[in-house]
Amino acid sequence: MNVKEASQTTGVSTDTIRYYEKEGLIPKIERNDAGNREIDEKIIRRINFAKQMRDAGMSIKALKEYTDLVDDAEDNTEKQKQILREQIDAMQERKDDIDFAIEHLEYKLAHYDDHMKKTEEELHELEKRDRS
Protein backbone atom coordinates (compact mmCIF):
# COMPACT_ATOMS: atom_id res chain seq x y z
CA MET A 1 0.00 0.00 0.00
CA ASN A 2 1.09 3.58 -0.45
CA VAL A 3 1.58 6.16 2.29
CA LYS A 4 -1.94 7.61 1.88
CA GLU A 5 -3.50 4.18 2.32
CA ALA A 6 -1.25 3.51 5.30
CA SER A 7 -2.39 6.80 6.79
CA GLN A 8 -6.02 5.80 6.39
CA THR A 9 -5.33 2.36 7.86
CA THR A 10 -3.40 3.59 10.91
CA GLY A 11 -4.99 6.98 11.55
CA VAL A 12 -1.51 8.52 11.40
CA SER A 13 -1.06 11.42 9.01
CA THR A 14 1.13 10.99 5.94
CA ASP A 15 3.46 13.70 7.25
CA THR A 16 3.82 11.86 10.54
CA ILE A 17 4.57 8.57 8.77
CA ARG A 18 7.30 10.31 6.80
CA TYR A 19 8.59 11.90 10.02
CA TYR A 20 8.63 8.53 11.81
CA GLU A 21 10.67 7.12 8.93
CA LYS A 22 13.06 10.08 8.93
CA GLU A 23 13.60 9.78 12.70
CA GLY A 24 14.11 6.02 12.50
CA LEU A 25 11.03 5.16 14.55
CA ILE A 26 9.95 2.85 11.76
CA PRO A 27 12.22 0.98 9.37
CA LYS A 28 13.19 2.54 6.07
CA ILE A 29 10.27 2.10 3.69
CA GLU A 30 11.00 0.45 0.37
CA ARG A 31 10.07 2.36 -2.75
CA ASN A 32 8.71 1.07 -6.03
CA ASP A 33 10.15 1.86 -9.47
CA ALA A 34 8.20 5.12 -9.55
CA GLY A 35 9.76 6.18 -6.24
CA ASN A 36 6.58 5.80 -4.22
CA ARG A 37 6.70 4.23 -0.78
CA GLU A 38 5.46 0.64 -0.65
CA ILE A 39 4.23 -0.03 2.87
CA ASP A 40 3.75 -3.60 4.01
CA GLU A 41 2.15 -5.13 7.12
CA LYS A 42 5.46 -4.96 9.02
CA ILE A 43 5.61 -1.20 8.55
CA ILE A 44 1.92 -0.83 9.46
CA ARG A 45 2.57 -2.67 12.72
CA ARG A 46 5.54 -0.40 13.46
CA ILE A 47 3.52 2.74 12.68
CA ASN A 48 0.79 1.52 15.03
CA PHE A 49 3.38 0.73 17.70
CA ALA A 50 4.93 4.20 17.41
CA LYS A 51 1.47 5.80 17.52
CA GLN A 52 0.51 3.88 20.64
CA MET A 53 3.73 4.83 22.40
CA ARG A 54 3.34 8.49 21.40
CA ASP A 55 -0.29 8.40 22.58
CA ALA A 56 1.07 7.16 25.92
CA GLY A 57 3.18 10.31 26.08
CA MET A 58 6.55 8.91 25.10
CA SER A 59 8.90 11.50 23.68
CA ILE A 60 10.38 11.04 20.20
CA LYS A 61 13.87 10.78 21.69
CA ALA A 62 12.83 8.09 24.19
CA LEU A 63 10.84 6.24 21.54
CA LYS A 64 13.83 6.21 19.21
CA GLU A 65 16.02 4.83 21.98
CA TYR A 66 13.36 2.25 22.83
CA THR A 67 12.84 1.08 19.24
CA ASP A 68 16.61 0.82 18.77
CA LEU A 69 16.65 -1.53 21.75
CA VAL A 70 13.71 -3.51 20.33
CA ASP A 71 15.54 -3.87 17.02
CA ASP A 72 18.79 -4.90 18.67
CA ALA A 73 19.55 -8.63 18.58
CA GLU A 74 20.33 -8.64 22.31
CA ASP A 75 17.80 -8.91 25.13
CA ASN A 76 17.40 -5.33 26.31
CA THR A 77 14.40 -5.89 28.54
CA GLU A 78 15.85 -4.08 31.55
CA LYS A 79 16.92 -1.07 29.48
CA GLN A 80 13.48 -0.95 27.86
CA LYS A 81 11.78 -1.10 31.26
CA GLN A 82 14.03 1.71 32.47
CA ILE A 83 12.98 3.91 29.55
CA LEU A 84 9.34 3.18 30.36
CA ARG A 85 9.94 4.07 34.03
CA GLU A 86 11.61 7.34 33.00
CA GLN A 87 8.69 8.18 30.74
CA ILE A 88 6.24 7.50 33.57
CA ASP A 89 8.24 9.88 35.77
CA ALA A 90 8.21 12.55 33.04
CA MET A 91 4.46 12.14 32.54
CA GLN A 92 3.87 12.32 36.30
CA GLU A 93 5.81 15.57 36.43
CA ARG A 94 3.71 16.98 33.57
CA LYS A 95 0.55 15.79 35.34
CA ASP A 96 1.65 17.50 38.55
CA ASP A 97 2.23 20.74 36.62
CA ILE A 98 -1.21 20.47 35.02
CA ASP A 99 -2.86 19.70 38.37
CA PHE A 100 -1.18 22.76 39.88
CA ALA A 101 -2.35 24.95 36.98
CA ILE A 102 -5.92 23.65 37.30
CA GLU A 103 -5.95 24.32 41.05
CA HIS A 104 -4.61 27.82 40.39
CA LEU A 105 -7.31 28.56 37.82
CA GLU A 106 -10.01 27.11 40.07
CA TYR A 107 -8.84 29.45 42.84
CA LYS A 108 -8.92 32.40 40.43
CA LEU A 109 -12.45 31.50 39.38
CA ALA A 110 -13.65 30.98 42.96
CA HIS A 111 -12.19 34.38 43.96
CA TYR A 112 -12.95 36.23 40.75
CA ASP A 113 -14.99 39.01 42.29
CA ASP A 114 -12.68 39.72 45.23
CA HIS A 115 -9.36 39.07 43.52
CA MET A 116 -9.37 38.95 39.72
CA LYS A 117 -11.74 41.84 39.18
CA LYS A 118 -9.64 44.09 41.44
CA THR A 119 -6.41 43.07 39.67
CA GLU A 120 -7.96 43.71 36.26
CA GLU A 121 -9.14 47.16 37.34
CA GLU A 122 -5.63 47.98 38.58
CA LEU A 123 -4.20 46.92 35.21
CA HIS A 124 -6.65 49.19 33.40
CA GLU A 125 -5.69 52.09 35.64
CA LEU A 126 -1.99 51.54 34.92
CA GLU A 127 -2.68 51.47 31.19
CA LYS A 128 -4.61 54.75 31.42
CA ARG A 129 -1.69 56.38 33.25
CA ASP A 130 0.80 55.19 30.62
CA ARG A 131 -1.28 56.72 27.84
CA SER A 132 -1.40 60.09 29.62
Contacts in CASP RR format, 6 or more apart in sequence:
PFRMAT RR
TARGET T0000
AUTHOR 0000-0000-0000
METHOD contacts of the structure
MODEL  1
MNVKEASQTTGVSTDTIRYYEKEGLIPKIERNDAGNREIDEKIIRRINFA
KQMRDAGMSIKALKEYTDLVDDAEDNTEKQKQILREQIDAMQERKDDIDF
AIEHLEYKLAHYDDHMKKTEEELHELEKRDRS
1 9 0 8 1.000
1 38 0 8 1.000
1 39 0 8 1.000
1 40 0 8 1.000
1 44 0 8 1.000
2 36 0 8 1.000
2 37 0 8 1.000
2 38 0 8 1.000
2 39 0 8 1.000
3 14 0 8 1.000
3 17 0 8 1.000
3 18 0 8 1.000
3 29 0 8 1.000
3 36 0 8 1.000
3 37 0 8 1.000
3 39 0 8 1.000
4 14 0 8 1.000
5 39 0 8 1.000
6 12 0 8 1.000
6 14 0 8 1.000
6 17 0 8 1.000
6 37 0 8 1.000
6 39 0 8 1.000
6 43 0 8 1.000
6 44 0 8 1.000
6 47 0 8 1.000
7 13 0 8 1.000
7 14 0 8 1.000
7 17 0 8 1.000
9 44 0 8 1.000
10 17 0 8 1.000
10 44 0 8 1.000
10 47 0 8 1.000
10 48 0 8 1.000
10 51 0 8 1.000
11 51 0 8 1.000
12 20 0 8 1.000
12 47 0 8 1.000
12 50 0 8 1.000
12 51 0 8 1.000
17 26 0 8 1.000
17 39 0 8 1.000
17 47 0 8 1.000
20 26 0 8 1.000
20 46 0 8 1.000
20 47 0 8 1.000
20 50 0 8 1.000
21 27 0 8 1.000
21 28 0 8 1.000
21 29 0 8 1.000
23 60 0 8 1.000
23 64 0 8 1.000
24 64 0 8 1.000
24 67 0 8 1.000
25 46 0 8 1.000
25 50 0 8 1.000
25 60 0 8 1.000
25 63 0 8 1.000
25 64 0 8 1.000
25 67 0 8 1.000
26 43 0 8 1.000
26 46 0 8 1.000
26 47 0 8 1.000
26 50 0 8 1.000
27 42 0 8 1.000
27 43 0 8 1.000
27 46 0 8 1.000
29 37 0 8 1.000
29 38 0 8 1.000
29 39 0 8 1.000
29 43 0 8 1.000
30 37 0 8 1.000
30 38 0 8 1.000
30 40 0 8 1.000
31 37 0 8 1.000
31 38 0 8 1.000
32 38 0 8 1.000
46 67 0 8 1.000
49 67 0 8 1.000
50 63 0 8 1.000
50 67 0 8 1.000
53 63 0 8 1.000
53 66 0 8 1.000
54 60 0 8 1.000
54 63 0 8 1.000
56 87 0 8 1.000
57 87 0 8 1.000
57 91 0 8 1.000
58 66 0 8 1.000
58 87 0 8 1.000
59 87 0 8 1.000
59 90 0 8 1.000
62 83 0 8 1.000
62 86 0 8 1.000
62 87 0 8 1.000
65 83 0 8 1.000
66 80 0 8 1.000
66 83 0 8 1.000
66 84 0 8 1.000
69 76 0 8 1.000
69 79 0 8 1.000
69 80 0 8 1.000
69 83 0 8 1.000
70 76 0 8 1.000
70 80 0 8 1.000
108 115 0 8 1.000
108 116 0 8 1.000
END
